[in-house]
Amino acid sequence: MKTVKIILCIALWIFIIWACLYKLSQGIHDENLISQMPQSTYDEIVDTLTTRNGFQPTEHQIVTYYYERYQK
């Protein structure tokens, strides 16, 4: 029983570390794409999403919208 608990604990920690690294890499990717995006495109996306949602969009929402609209 102790071995099973240790294996589950290790698996949980591996998952938590993976999730943190994934979220960190996603944030770095979003920041990088936004920094390379033309200012007019960024402003247009922020205006569109703010009008649609009623609040300032997150970086990930901006990048997702950019991929949906401009990367076709």
N, C-alpha and C positions, 0 to 999 in steps of 0.2 A: 504494500500500500504506500509506503514511504517513497518508493521508486516512482510510482505513478504520480504522486504529488510533485516530486522534483521535476519530472518530465513535463507535466502541465505548467509548472511555474516557469521553466525555461522556455517553453513554447509561447507562453503569454508574454514574457519579456522580449522574445524575438519579434513577436507581432507588434508590440508597442514601439520598439526601436525602429522597425521597418516603417510603421505608420508615421512616426516623427520624421524620419529621413525623407519619406515620400512627400510629406507636406512641406518640408523645408525646400526640397528640390523644386517643387511646384511653385513656391513663392519666388524663388530665385529666377525661374524661367519666366514667370509673369512680369517681374520687375525688368528683366532684360528685354523682353518684347516691347513693353511699354516705353522703355527708354529709347528704343530704335524706331518707334512709331512716329510718323509725322505729327506735329502738334495739331494741325487742322483735323486729322483723322481722330486723334484722341479727344479733342473738344467735341466733335460731332457725336462720337460714341457716348461720351459722358452726358451730353445734352439729351440724346435719345433715351438712354437708360434712366436718367433722372426724371424725364417727362413720363416715361412708361411706369416706373416703380414709385416715384414720389420721394426718393431719397438718393443720396450719393452712392453710386455703385462701387463695389470692391474691385480690386485689381483683377481678381480671377473672373469676375463678371465681364469686365472690359475685354480681357483676352479672349474669353469664350465668344463674346459677340463679334470680336474682330475676326476670329477664325470662321464663324458662321457666315459673316457677310463679305469679307474681303479676300478670303483665301479660296474662293471657289474657282 
